[in-house]
């Protein structure tokens, strides 16, 4: 659909465009069945019902996942310090590759990045990952850097919003969002809770980067993408955040000397069904829009029950959530990276008709939602 809107709370609705999304995956790719067999050996003698493990993997609707390390290495990890060091090493490689791919797709060079926002919830470092990438990639020394930790699955959408905020304030500049998540390195051997078994059946590893260009940036001025409809970069028309007070127990980490222990409440799907539709409707109403005006949906791949709850809550068609299901099957849930992978797929293979309005949506620890209104 073609529609020109004038959002009341966006000063320059045409100013922010997503120039590209690039991704990078570890070389270790396994089928869901292979991972289930490896985990049965990982927990050998500890599982009361090994068949339940395989059932969980079958119901996750995941076909393949990438792992930071060959699966044979995981039983030998002795400490959180060891896995965190591996996170830092692998994250640098994947992060650089994802950034370079996004820059190449946008027709940009490394020196053109003015801001770098890095999101990850699966490892920590100081100096942070962005600092190491600035050094190894030779990024400009005056680049504005923002490392973000703790926001989990919502991080891809939240980081994209921060990148858009930057170029809205500095229209001659470009900003990159990088998400790197190595969820497999957080696996807890002593935790046989249902939440950890579900996590082991669902989460994978990888990285994605998105480039957001201001309207007066050199990349935007020289790109035919802003003039040719078939190559047009999607516009970011606005964004919104929703925080749900008193819901910290729904999702997150219980962090101790043993590392990251998953917190995942069984009430999450019902919570989404009870709250999300009203939040989306209120956000769209700020732009005098309704859900029926949205022709494209970019939804985080939170897992089968989460995708189903989002579809039910928003009364979406199967085709609206098809990109999310496909991403889940190919990669699993990559926390903050997943919504960017869905966006990458839509931009490359499912691009809507010019003028179509879209909504990018992710939810995560807090508990919270992040919404981005797009126009293709």
VOBA-1610 file (N, C-alpha, C; in pm, whole numbers, padded with zeros to 5 digits, always signed):
BEGIN
Unk+00084-00117+00000Unk+00000+00000+00000Unk+00088+00123+00000Unk+00042+00230-00061Unk+00116+00355-00066Unk+00046+00457+00022Unk+00122+00518+00110Unk+00061+00611+00202Unk+00164+00711+00249Unk+00131+00836+00247Unk+00215+00940+00304Unk+00155+00981+00436Unk+00231+00973+00544Unk+00181+01009+00674Unk+00269+01116+00734Unk+00216+01185+00828Unk+00290+01289+00899Unk+00284+01261+01048Unk+00374+01178+01098Unk+00373+01145+01241Unk+00385+01272+01325Unk+00303+01279+01427Unk+00301+01401+01508Unk+00427+01417+01591Unk+00497+01306+01623Unk+00611+01316+01713Unk+00743+01290+01643Unk+00746+01297+01510Unk+00871+01285+01436Unk+00893+01412+01357Unk+01003+01479+01383Unk+01029+01608+01320Unk+01054+01592+01171Unk+01134+01491+01133Unk+01170+01469+00994Unk+01137+01325+00955Unk+01012+01298+00913Unk+00973+01160+00889Unk+01050+01093+00776Unk+01113+01168+00687Unk+01186+01107+00576Unk+01335+01098+00603Unk+01379+01134+00724Unk+01521+01156+00746Unk+01601+01029+00767Unk+01541+00924+00819Unk+01618+00809+00862Unk+01588+00689+00774Unk+01692+00628+00719Unk+01672+00512+00632Unk+01767+00399+00671Unk+01716+00277+00662Unk+01799+00158+00684Unk+01865+00125+00552Unk+01996+00145+00545Unk+02068+00124+00420Unk+02092-00023+00392Unk+02111-00103+00497Unk+02142-00243+00474Unk+02139-00320+00605Unk+02135-00452+00592Unk+02155-00544+00704Unk+02248-00654+00655Unk+02351-00685+00732Unk+02441-00794+00701Unk+02450-00889+00819Unk+02490-01012+00794Unk+02496-01111+00903Unk+02618-01199+00887Unk+02654-01267+00994Unk+02766-01362+00994Unk+02736-01472+01095Unk+02762-01596+01055Unk+02735-01711+01141Unk+02862-01791+01165Unk+02874-01855+01280Unk+02987-01947+01301Unk+02984-02060+01200Unk+03099-02118+01175Unk+03108-02226+01076Unk+03044-02356+01125Unk+03025-02368+01256Unk+02974-02493+01314Unk+02821-02495+01305Unk+02769-02560+01201Unk+02625-02566+01177Unk+02578-02710+01194Unk+02473-02728+01275Unk+02423-02861+01306Unk+02272-02867+01289Unk+02225-02985+01255Unk+02080-03006+01254Unk+02030-03011+01398Unk+01900-02990+01413Unk+01842-02995+01546Unk+01860-03134+01608Unk+01849-03238+01527Unk+01868-03373+01578Unk+02008-03397+01628Unk+02108-03346+01557Unk+02247-03361+01600Unk+02271-03292+01734Unk+02213-03175+01751Unk+02231-03102+01877Unk+02162-03176+01991Unk+02046-03233+01966Unk+01976-03308+02071Unk+02058-03428+02118Unk+02118-03499+02024Unk+02202-03614+02060Unk+02323-03567+02140Unk+02385-03457+02099Unk+02501-03404+02171Unk+02463-03362+02313Unk+02346-03303+02330Unk+02303-03261+02463Unk+02268-03380+02552Unk+02216-03486+02492Unk+02189-03605+02572Unk+02319-03661+02630Unk+02426-03656+02552Unk+02556-03698+02602Unk+02609-03598+02705Unk+02585-03469+02681Unk+02630-03362+02771Unk+02572-03382+02911Unk+02445-03427+02916Unk+02377-03447+03044Unk+02364-03596+03077Unk+02450-03678+03024Unk+02439-03822+03043Unk+02437-03860+03191Unk+02339-03940+03228Unk+02326-03983+03367Unk+02252-03885+03455Unk+02219-03767+03404Unk+02153-03666+03485Unk+02006-03646+03446Unk+01974-03676+03320Unk+01837-03657+03273Unk+01747-03770+03322Unk+01635-03732+03384Unk+01540-03833+03429Unk+01466-03895+03310Unk+01444-03815+03208Unk+01369-03861+03093Unk+01434-03807+02965Unk+01533-03879+02910Unk+01601-03831+02789Unk+01506-03810+02671Unk+01398-03888+02666Unk+01303-03871+02555Unk+01240-03733+02556Unk+01223-03676+02676Unk+01165-03541+02686Unk+01254-03438+02620Unk+01386-03457+02633Unk+01481-03366+02568Unk+01458-03364+02417Unk+01446-03482+02358Unk+01426-03490+02213Unk+01290-03435+02173Unk+01189-03456+02257Unk+01057-03401+02229Unk+01061-03249+02227Unk+01132-03189+02322Unk+01144-03043+02325Unk+01212-02991+02199Unk+01314-03063+02153Unk+01384-03019+02032Unk+01293-03030+01909Unk+01212-03132+01905Unk+01121-03148+01791Unk+01014-03040+01792Unk+00966-03002+01908Unk+00859-02903+01918Unk+00909-02759+01902Unk+01039-02738+01907Unk+01094-02603+01895Unk+01080-02547+01754Unk+01053-02632+01657Unk+01036-02593+01516Unk+01163-02527+01461Unk+01276-02580+01505Unk+01407-02537+01458Unk+01468-02651+01377Unk+01520-02620+01260Unk+01585-02723+01177Unk+01736-02725+01194Unk+01796-02605+01203Unk+01942-02594+01212Unk+01979-02482+01308Unk+02099-02497+01366Unk+02157-02390+01446Unk+02307-02385+01426Unk+02362-02266+01441Unk+02507-02246+01439Unk+02555-02234+01583Unk+02671-02295+01613Unk+02729-02289+01747Unk+02866-02225+01740Unk+02901-02151+01844Unk+03029-02081+01849Unk+03146-02178+01839Unk+03131-02298+01893Unk+03238-02399+01894Unk+03181-02532+01845Unk+03267-02622+01800Unk+03220-02758+01772Unk+03155-02817+01897Unk+03048-02893+01879Unk+02971-02938+01996Unk+03054-03027+02089Unk+03159-03089+02037Unk+03242-03175+02122Unk+03316-03097+02230Unk+03333-02967+02212Unk+03409-02888+02309Unk+03330-02853+02434Unk+03199-02847+02424Unk+03118-02791+02534Unk+03130-02870+02665Unk+03136-03003+02664Unk+03152-03074+02791Unk+03283-03042+02863Unk+03384-02992+02791Unk+03513-02964+02854Unk+03527-02825+02913Unk+03428-02739+02893Unk+03437-02604+02950Unk+03428-02612+03102Unk+03525-02547+03169Unk+03535-02562+03314Unk+03479-02445+03393Unk+03464-02328+03329Unk+03424-02210+03406Unk+03359-02107+03316Unk+03290-02012+03380Unk+03232-01899+03309Unk+03343-01814+03249Unk+03452-01799+03318Unk+03564-01721+03264Unk+03612-01777+03132Unk+03618-01909+03121Unk+03663-01971+02996Unk+03564-01944+02882Unk+03435-01966+02908Unk+03337-01944+02802Unk+03325-01796+02766Unk+03344-01708+02864Unk+03337-01565+02835Unk+03454-01521+02746Unk+03572-01580+02769Unk+03686-01549+02681Unk+03660-01597+02538Unk+03596-01712+02525Unk+03561-01762+02392Unk+03459-01668+02328Unk+03361-01622+02407Unk+03263-01526+02356Unk+03334-01404+02297Unk+03432-01352+02368Unk+03499-01231+02322Unk+03575-01256+02193Unk+03640-01371+02182Unk+03715-01403+02061Unk+03623-01423+01941Unk+03520-01506+01958Unk+03430-01535+01847Unk+03348-01413+01810Unk+03306-01336+01911Unk+03224-01217+01885Unk+03299-01115+01800Unk+03429-01102+01821Unk+03508-01010+01739Unk+03506-01051+01593Unk+03527-01179+01567Unk+03529-01228+01429Unk+03392-01210+01363Unk+03286-01257+01429Unk+03153-01246+01371Unk+03110-01101+01357Unk+03142-01019+01457Unk+03104-00879+01453Unk+03167-00805+01336Unk+03296-00828+01315Unk+03365-00763+01203Unk+03308-00808+01070Unk+03280-00938+01058Unk+03225-00990+00933Unk+03086-00934+00904Unk+03002-00927+01008Unk+02867-00874+00988Unk+02870-00726+00952Unk+02955-00650+01020Unk+02968-00507+00989Unk+03018-00486+00846Unk+03120-00560+00806Unk+03173-00544+00671Unk+03069-00581+00566Unk+02990-00685+00592Unk+02888-00723+00495Unk+02782-00614+00483Unk+02740-00558+00597Unk+02640-00451+00593Unk+02695-00328+00521Unk+02820-00293+00546Unk+02881-00179+00478Unk+02890-00202+00328Unk+02929-00323+00288Unk+02939-00353+00146Unk+02803-00342+00078Unk+02699-00395+00141Unk+02565-00386+00084Unk+02520-00241+00070Unk+02561-00156+00163Unk+02522-00015+00160Unk+02611+00068+00069Unk+02717+00006+00014Unk+02810+00080-00070Unk+02893+00180+00009Unk+02929+00142+00131Unk+03002+00232+00221Unk+03135+00171+00261Unk+03226+00257+00309Unk+03352+00214+00365Unk+03351+00227+00516Unk+03444+00159+00580Unk+03451+00162+00726Unk+03465+00304+00780Unk+03538+00389+00709Unk+03565+00525+00757Unk+03440+00612+00758Unk+03331+00566+00694Unk+03210+00647+00688Unk+03118+00629+00809Unk+03150+00534+00897Unk+03068+00514+01016Unk+03099+00621+01120Unk+02995+00689+01164Unk+03011+00794+01266Unk+02972+00747+01405Unk+02893+00640+01412Unk+02849+00589+01543Unk+02837+00438+01535Unk+02872+00371+01644Unk+02865+00226+01653Unk+02796+00187+01783Unk+02684+00118+01769Unk+02607+00068+01883Unk+02618-00084+01882Unk+02663-00141+01992Unk+02683-00286+01999Unk+02596-00344+02109Unk+02518-00444+02072Unk+02426-00510+02165Unk+02466-00655+02181Unk+02477-00702+02305Unk+02497-00844+02335Unk+02457-00870+02478Unk+02398-00987+02501Unk+02360-01026+02637Unk+02426-01157+02677Unk+02516-01209+02593Unk+02573-01342+02618Unk+02721-01338+02658Unk+02774-01220+02681Unk+02912-01208+02726Unk+02941-01065+02768Unk+03049-01047+02845Unk+03085-00914+02895Unk+03235-00894+02878Unk+03274-00768+02860Unk+03416-00734+02848Unk+03432-00586+02876Unk+03547-00551+02929Unk+03584-00411+02948Unk+03735-00398+02929Unk+03782-00323+02825Unk+03701-00248+02728Unk+03603-00338+02655Unk+03493-00279+02613Unk+03384-00355+02554Unk+03413-00395+02410Unk+03324-00477+02355Unk+03344-00533+02222Unk+03361-00424+02116Unk+03286-00316+02129Unk+03297-00209+02030Unk+03438-00150+02027Unk+03501-00138+02142Unk+03637-00083+02146Unk+03735-00174+02071Unk+03721-00306+02091Unk+03810-00398+02022Unk+03787-00392+01870Unk+03663-00379+01828Unk+03633-00371+01685Unk+03686-00243+01622Unk+03680-00134+01696Unk+03735-00008+01645Unk+03883-00025+01616Unk+03953-00094+01705Unk+04096-00116+01686Unk+04125-00213+01572Unk+04059-00328+01573Unk+04092-00431+01473Unk+04044-00394+01333Unk+03934-00318+01323Unk+03881-00282+01193Unk+03931-00146+01143Unk+04002-00076+01229Unk+04052+00055+01189Unk+03942+00157+01167Unk+03838+00151+01250Unk+03731+00250+01240Unk+03781+00386+01286Unk+03713+00490+01247Unk+03761+00626+01275Unk+03770+00650+01426Unk+03871+00719+01472Unk+03891+00736+01616Unk+03788+00827+01683Unk+03715+00906+01605Unk+03613+00992+01665Unk+03475+00931+01660Unk+03466+00800+01631Unk+03337+00733+01624Unk+03271+00734+01762Unk+03141+00757+01765Unk+03066+00758+01890Unk+03020+00615+01919Unk+03057+00564+02035Unk+03034+00423+02066Unk+02937+00408+02184Unk+02848+00310+02169Unk+02749+00283+02273Unk+02734+00132+02291Unk+02797+00073+02392Unk+02773-00069+02421Unk+02647-00084+02505Unk+02564-00184+02472Unk+02438-00207+02544Unk+02434-00352+02591Unk+02408-00372+02718Unk+02399-00506+02776Unk+02270-00516+02857Unk+02212-00636+02862Unk+02102-00662+02954Unk+01963-00657+02894Unk+01951-00622+02765Unk+01817-00606+02708Unk+01770-00728+02631Unk+01856-00827+02610Unk+01815-00954+02554Unk+01748-00945+02419Unk+01639-01019+02402Unk+01574-01035+02272Unk+01525-00903+02212Unk+01499-00805+02294Unk+01450-00676+02242Unk+01564-00592+02186Unk+01689-00635+02206Unk+01805-00551+02177Unk+01821-00512+02032Unk+01782-00600+01937Unk+01795-00564+01797Unk+01709-00444+01761Unk+01585-00445+01808Unk+01494-00333+01782Unk+01535-00210+01860Unk+01572-00229+01986Unk+01613-00116+02069Unk+01739-00049+02013Unk+01837-00129+01972Unk+01959-00073+01915Unk+01934-00002+01784Unk+01843-00055+01703Unk+01809+00010+01577Unk+01744+00146+01604Unk+01663+00154+01708Unk+01604+00282+01747Unk+01712+00382+01788Unk+01812+00336+01862Unk+01919+00427+01904Unk+02000+00475+01784Unk+02020+00388+01686Unk+02091+00430+01564Unk+02010+00536+01490Unk+01878+00516+01484Unk+01792+00614+01419Unk+01793+00747+01494Unk+01794+00740+01627Unk+01801+00863+01706Unk+01928+00942+01673Unk+02037+00868+01652Unk+02164+00936+01624Unk+02159+01012+01493Unk+02110+00948+01386Unk+02111+01017+01258Unk+01999+01121+01249Unk+01897+01109+01333Unk+01797+01216+01340Unk+01860+01342+01399Unk+01948+01323+01499Unk+02017+01436+01559Unk+02131+01487+01472Unk+02194+01395+01397Unk+02309+01429+01311Unk+02279+01381+01168Unk+02201+01455+01091Unk+02155+01407+00960Unk+02265+01389+00857Unk+02385+01437+00882Unk+02496+01417+00786Unk+02573+01289+00816Unk+02531+01213+00918Unk+02609+01099+00963Unk+02539+00966+00939Unk+02615+00859+00960Unk+02562+00723+00953Unk+02595+00651+01085Unk+02508+00560+01122Unk+02527+00484+01246Unk+02508+00335+01217Unk+02586+00253+01283Unk+02575+00108+01268Unk+02530+00048+01400Unk+02436-00044+01389Unk+02398-00129+01502Unk+02455-00267+01476Unk+02527-00320+01574Unk+02579-00456+01567Unk+02524-00537+01683Unk+02467-00652+01652Unk+02422-00746+01754Unk+02501-00875+01739Unk+02562-00920+01848Unk+02634-01047+01850Unk+02584-01128+01969Unk+02532-01246+01943Unk+02484-01331+02051Unk+02537-01473+02033Unk+02605-01523+02136Unk+02657-01659+02138Unk+02590-01733+02254Unk+02463-01764+02231Unk+02380-01818+02338Unk+02429-01953+02387Unk+02490-02032+02300Unk+02533-02166+02339Unk+02636-02162+02451Unk+02712-02053+02460Unk+02817-02044+02562Unk+02761-02016+02702Unk+02631-01992+02711Unk+02569-01969+02842Unk+02508-02097+02900Unk+02518-02209+02827Unk+02455-02333+02870Unk+02506-02376+03007Unk+02413-02406+03099Unk+02447-02446+03235Unk+02433-02597+03251Unk+02546-02663+03280Unk+02545-02810+03289Unk+02469-02860+03410Unk+02469-02785+03518Unk+02404-02832+03641Unk+02258-02794+03649Unk+02211-02716+03551Unk+02073-02669+03554Unk+01986-02759+03465Unk+01904-02840+03525Unk+01815-02929+03451Unk+01670-02881+03459Unk+01652-02753+03483Unk+01518-02697+03488Unk+01454-02698+03349Unk+01322-02690+03347Unk+01251-02686+03219Unk+01295-02566+03137Unk+01317-02453+03202Unk+01358-02332+03131Unk+01492-02353+03060Unk+01587-02419+03127Unk+01718-02440+03064Unk+01710-02543+02952Unk+01625-02645+02967Unk+01609-02744+02861Unk+01543-02680+02738Unk+01446-02592+02761Unk+01384-02520+02649Unk+01487-02430+02581Unk+01565-02359+02663Unk+01670-02272+02608Unk+01768-02350+02522Unk+01806-02469+02569Unk+01901-02552+02495Unk+01843-02603+02364Unk+01711-02608+02354Unk+01645-02654+02232Unk+01616-02541+02134Unk+01634-02418+02178Unk+01584-02305+02101Unk+01691-02208+02052Unk+01789-02175+02137Unk+01878-02064+02108Unk+02001-02106+02027Unk+02047-02016+01942Unk+02164-02038+01860Unk+02259-01920+01865Unk+02360-01922+01778Unk+02467-01822+01780Unk+02478-01752+01644Unk+02515-01624+01648Unk+02536-01550+01524Unk+02541-01401+01549Unk+02557-01325+01440Unk+02568-01180+01449Unk+02499-01116+01330Unk+02450-00994+01349Unk+02391-00916+01240Unk+02419-00770+01266Unk+02431-00693+01158Unk+02457-00550+01167Unk+02364-00476+01071Unk+02318-00359+01113Unk+02233-00274+01031Unk+02295-00136+01022Unk+02288-00076+00904Unk+02340+00058+00881Unk+02222+00154+00864Unk+02220+00261+00942Unk+02117+00364+00932Unk+02184+00492+00884Unk+02131+00550+00777Unk+02192+00668+00714Unk+02104+00790+00731Unk+02165+00901+00766Unk+02095+01028+00769Unk+02073+01081+00629Unk+01974+01170+00608Unk+01940+01214+00474Unk+02050+01294+00405Unk+02137+01357+00482Unk+02244+01439+00424Unk+02379+01372+00435Unk+02381+01244+00468Unk+02508+01172+00476Unk+02562+01147+00336Unk+02693+01137+00319Unk+02750+01108+00188Unk+02694+00981+00126Unk+02670+00879+00208Unk+02617+00753+00156Unk+02479+00773+00096Unk+02394+00850+00164Unk+02259+00874+00113Unk+02261+00960-00013Unk+02346+01061-00016Unk+02348+01153-00130Unk+02394+01084-00257Unk+02488+00992-00247Unk+02540+00930-00368Unk+02466+00802-00407Unk+02377+00755-00320Unk+02312+00627-00346Unk+02190+00645-00435Unk+02185+00568-00541Unk+02065+00565-00624Unk+01949+00502-00551Unk+01978+00436-00436Unk+01872+00370-00362Unk+01766+00465-00315Unk+01801+00593-00292Unk+01702+00688-00245Unk+01619+00744-00360Unk+01656+00712-00483Unk+01583+00765-00597Unk+01514+00656-00678Unk+01569+00538-00677Unk+01509+00430-00753Unk+01416+00348-00664Unk+01284+00344-00694Unk+01191+00275-00605Unk+01228+00129-00581Unk+01280+00060-00683Unk+01309-00082-00665Unk+01429-00105-00574Unk+01507-00001-00546Unk+01623-00016-00458Unk+01610+00067-00331Unk+01495+00126-00310Unk+01479+00224-00201Unk+01508+00162-00065Unk+01580+00236+00015Unk+01604+00198+00154Unk+01479+00227+00236Unk+01435+00136+00321Unk+01316+00164+00402Unk+01339+00279+00499Unk+01238+00362+00511Unk+01243+00475+00603Unk+01202+00432+00743Unk+01265+00488+00843Unk+01219+00475+00982Unk+01136+00598+01012Unk+01004+00578+01028Unk+00914+00691+01050Unk+00901+00726+01198Unk+00926+00631+01285Unk+00914+00658+01427Unk+00930+00530+01507Unk+00937+00545+01637Unk+00956+00429+01724Unk+00886+00451+01856Unk+00863+00341+01926Unk+00799+00349+02056Unk+00848+00238+02148Unk+00847+00266+02276Unk+00890+00170+02377Unk+00777+00150+02478Unk+00763+00026+02522Unk+00664-00006+02626Unk+00734-00084+02734Unk+00727-00035+02857Unk+00784-00106+02972Unk+00669-00152+03060Unk+00674-00278+03104Unk+00568-00336+03186Unk+00619-00347+03330Unk+00576-00260+03419Unk+00627-00260+03557Unk+00600-00391+03629Unk+00695-00430+03712Unk+00677-00548+03797Unk+00682-00680+03724Unk+00754-00686+03611Unk+00757-00809+03532Unk+00898-00862+03513Unk+00988-00829+03605Unk+01128-00872+03589Unk+01145-01022+03589Unk+01047-01094+03645Unk+01061-01239+03656Unk+01022-01313+03529Unk+00976-01244+03426Unk+00931-01311+03305Unk+01046-01364+03223Unk+01155-01286+03213Unk+01267-01325+03127Unk+01392-01254+03170Unk+01507-01322+03155Unk+01635-01258+03186Unk+01739-01360+03227Unk+01839-01313+03301Unk+01946-01397+03354Unk+01946-01392+03506Unk+01977-01504+03567Unk+02017-01508+03707Unk+02169-01525+03703Unk+02243-01416+03727Unk+02387-01415+03709Unk+02457-01446+03841Unk+02545-01545+03838Unk+02622-01584+03956Unk+02763-01618+03915Unk+02842-01675+04008Unk+02978-01714+03976Unk+02983-01825+03872Unk+02869-01889+03846Unk+02862-01995+03745Unk+02825-01943+03607Unk+02792-01814+03598Unk+02760-01757+03469Unk+02614-01716+03458Unk+02559-01735+03339Unk+02423-01689+03308Unk+02324-01806+03316Unk+02234-01798+03411Unk+02129-01900+03424Unk+01999-01840+03373Unk+01935-01909+03278Unk+01818-01855+03211Unk+01699-01839+03306Unk+01630-01728+03293Unk+01503-01704+03360Unk+01399-01691+03250Unk+01302-01782+03249Unk+01201-01784+03142Unk+01070-01833+03201Unk+00974-01744+03214Unk+00849-01777+03278Unk+00752-01842+03180Unk+00678-01940+03228Unk+00577-02007+03146Unk+00459-01916+03116Unk+00447-01805+03189Unk+00334-01715+03165Unk+00358-01614+03054Unk+00475-01622+02988Unk+00506-01526+02883Unk+00404-01524+02771Unk+00366-01638+02710Unk+00268-01631+02601Unk+00136-01566+02641Unk+00085-01601+02759Unk-00040-01540+02805Unk-00023-01391+02830Unk+00093-01351+02877Unk+00119-01208+02899Unk+00115-01133+02767Unk+00175-01192+02663Unk+00173-01128+02531Unk+00031-01115+02481Unk-00047-01221+02492Unk-00186-01217+02445Unk-00268-01113+02520Unk-00236-01090+02645Unk-00314-00996+02726Unk-00276-00850+02705Unk-00154-00825+02654Unk-00104-00687+02653Unk-00064-00631+02517Unk-00013-00715+02427Unk+00054-00661+02309Unk-00038-00584+02216Unk-00158-00635+02190Unk-00246-00569+02092Unk-00276-00425+02132Unk-00306-00403+02258Unk-00336-00267+02303Unk-00215-00176+02288Unk-00095-00230+02314Unk+00028-00150+02301Unk+00053-00113+02155Unk+00038-00209+02064Unk+00058-00182+01921Unk-00046-00083+01871Unk-00171-00100+01911Unk-00277-00009+01867Unk-00251+00133+01916Unk-00206+00147+02040Unk-00178+00280+02094Unk-00061+00345+02020Unk+00040+00266+01987Unk+00155+00319+01912Unk+00111+00365+01773Unk+00035+00284+01702Unk-00008+00321+01568Unk-00103+00440+01569Unk-00183+00451+01674Unk-00277+00563+01683Unk-00205+00698+01686Unk-00080+00700+01734Unk-00003+00824+01734Unk+00022+00874+01592Unk+00011+00785+01495Unk+00032+00822+01354Unk-00098+00813+01274Unk-00211+00809+01348Unk-00344+00797+01286Unk-00352+00672+01199Unk-00295+00564+01248Unk-00294+00437+01177Unk-00360+00328+01260Unk-00399+00220+01190Unk-00450+00099+01253Unk-00369-00020+01204Unk-00389-00135+01270Unk-00316-00255+01228Unk-00344-00290+01082Unk-00463-00262+01035Unk-00497-00293+00896Unk-00417-00210+00796Unk-00354-00101+00841Unk-00271-00019+00753Unk-00131-00078+00735Unk-00093-00172+00819Unk+00041-00230+00815Unk+00043-00346+00716Unk+00128-00335+00614Unk+00135-00438+00511Unk+00254-00531+00524Unk+00340-00505+00622Unk+00460-00587+00640Unk+00496-00591+00788Unk+00526-00711+00837Unk+00558-00730+00978Unk+00695-00796+00991Unk+00783-00735+01071Unk+00916-00790+01098Unk+00919-00821+01248Unk+00904-00949+01282Unk+00879-00989+01420Unk+00991-01080+01469Unk+01040-01052+01588Unk+01144-01133+01651Unk+01100-01278+01664Unk+01195-01369+01643Unk+01166-01513+01646Unk+01182-01567+01788Unk+01088-01535+01875Unk+01102-01570+02015Unk+01083-01716+02047Unk+01039-01796+01952Unk+01008-01936+01976Unk+00865-01963+01935Unk+00826-02090+01919Unk+00691-02120+01871Unk+00579-02057+01953Unk+00585-02071+02085Unk+00476-02018+02166Unk+00471-01866+02162Unk+00588-01801+02150Unk+00591-01655+02142Unk+00537-01607+02008Unk+00582-01668+01897Unk+00532-01628+01765Unk+00381-01650+01757Unk+00334-01764+01807Unk+00191-01792+01804Unk+00114-01691+01889Unk+00168-01654+02004Unk+00100-01557+02090Unk+00094-01420+02024Unk+00202-01379+01957Unk+00202-01251+01885Unk+00101-01254+01772Unk+00098-01364+01696Unk+00003-01375+01586Unk-00141-01371+01637Unk-00169-01443+01745Unk-00303-01444+01801Unk-00342-01305+01852Unk-00250-01242+01925Unk-00281-01112+01985Unk-00312-01007+01879Unk-00233-01007+01772Unk-00247-00903+01669Unk-00336-00945+01553Unk-00390-01067+01559Unk-00477-01120+01452Unk-00407-01112+01317Unk-00283-01160+01313Unk-00204-01156+01190Unk-00231-01279+01104Unk-00209-01263+00974Unk-00221-01374+00882Unk-00095-01460+00890Unk-00107-01584+00842Unk+00010-01673+00840Unk+00124-01611+00760Unk+00092-01545+00650Unk+00196-01485+00567Unk+00268-01371+00637Unk+00202-01308+00734Unk+00265-01198+00807Unk+00378-01248+00896Unk+00364-01367+00950Unk+00466-01422+01041Unk+00554-01526+00973Unk+00533-01550+00844Unk+00614-01650+00772Unk+00763-01620+00778Unk+00808-01494+00760Unk+00952-01468+00769Unk+01010-01505+00906Unk+00934-01484+01012Unk+00981-01517+01146Unk+00994-01668+01163Unk+00896-01743+01114Unk+00904-01889+01122Unk+01022-01941+01042Unk+01044-01885+00924Unk+01157-01930+00841Unk+01290-01903+00909Unk+01303-01787+00971Unk+01426-01753+01043Unk+01447-01847+01161Unk+01340-01878+01233Unk+01350-01970+01346Unk+01397-02107+01299Unk+01343-02154+01187Unk+01383-02285+01136Unk+01531-02289+01096Unk+01580-02184+01035Unk+01715-02182+00982Unk+01822-02155+01087Unk+01787-02081+01193Unk+01890-02036+01288Unk+01857-02062+01435Unk+01729-02088+01469Unk+01689-02086+01608Unk+01667-01942+01652Unk+01653-01923+01781Unk+01638-01789+01839Unk+01777-01736+01874Unk+01816-01626+01813Unk+01947-01565+01840Unk+01935-01441+01927Unk+01836-01439+02015Unk+01817-01327+02107Unk+01810-01195+02028Unk+01892-01097+02062Unk+01880-00965+01998Unk+01908-00967+01849Unk+01979-01069+01801Unk+02015-01076+01659Unk+01898-01117+01571Unk+01801-01188+01626Unk+01698-01252+01544Unk+01615-01154+01462Unk+01568-01047+01523Unk+01482-00954+01449Unk+01557-00891+01333Unk+01688-00875+01345Unk+01770-00822+01236Unk+01782-00924+01123Unk+01788-01053+01157Unk+01791-01156+01053Unk+01660-01159+00975Unk+01548-01141+01045Unk+01419-01133+00976Unk+01417-01011+00884Unk+01466-00897+00933Unk+01472-00776+00852Unk+01561-00797+00730Unk+01675-00863+00749Unk+01766-00890+00637Unk+01696-00974+00531Unk+01622-01076+00573Unk+01552-01162+00479Unk+01446-01084+00402Unk+01370-01000+00473Unk+01266-00921+00407Unk+01327-00825+00305Unk+01438-00759+00342Unk+01502-00665+00251Unk+01558-00734+00127Unk+01606-00856+00144Unk+01671-00926+00033Unk+01574-01007-00053Unk+01474-01068+00010Unk+01392-01167-00061Unk+01242-01141-00061Unk+01193-01052+00026Unk+01048-01035+00040Unk+01010-00888+00041Unk+01086-00806-00028Unk+01066-00661-00021Unk+00924-00623-00062Unk+00852-00551+00024Unk+00715-00509-00009Unk+00713-00405-00122Unk+00595-00380-00172Unk+00577-00277-00273Unk+00615-00141-00216Unk+00674-00054-00298Unk+00710+00080-00249Unk+00589+00151-00188Unk+00612+00214-00075Unk+00506+00284-00003Unk+00440+00202+00105Unk+00463+00070+00106Unk+00403-00016+00209Unk+00453+00023+00347Unk+00361+00029+00442Unk+00397+00053+00581Unk+00430-00079+00649Unk+00531-00078+00735Unk+00571-00197+00807Unk+00590-00169+00954Unk+00587-00274+01033Unk+00613-00261+01176Unk+00715-00366+01217Unk+00824-00320+01277Unk+00926-00408+01334Unk+00900-00416+01483Unk+00900-00539+01536Unk+00857-00563+01674Unk+00947-00665+01741Unk+00989-00633+01863Unk+01062-00729+01946Unk+01025-00706+02092Unk+01040-00810+02172Unk+01010-00804+02316Unk+01126-00868+02391Unk+01148-00825+02516Unk+01260-00880+02591Unk+01255-00846+02737Unk+01365-00880+02809Unk+01370-00861+02954Unk+01338-00718+02994Unk+01269-00712+03105Unk+01227-00581+03158Unk+01099-00589+03239Unk+00991-00648+03184Unk+00971-00695+03049Unk+00927-00577+02963Unk+00957-00580+02832Unk+00933-00462+02751Unk+00909-00499+02606Unk+00857-00401+02531Unk+00839-00413+02387Unk+00903-00294+02320Unk+00952-00315+02198Unk+01009-00206+02117Unk+00944-00213+01979Unk+00895-00099+01931Unk+00820-00092+01806Unk+00885+00011+01715Unk+00900-00023+01586Unk+00955+00069+01487Unk+00863+00072+01366Unk+00816+00189+01329Unk+00730+00206+01213Unk+00818+00233+01091Unk+00798+00153+00987Unk+00878+00161+00865Unk+00788+00197+00746Unk+00851+00255+00645Unk+00785+00268+00515Unk+00881+00224+00407Unk+00839+00128+00326Unk+00924+00069+00225Unk+00921+00151+00095
//
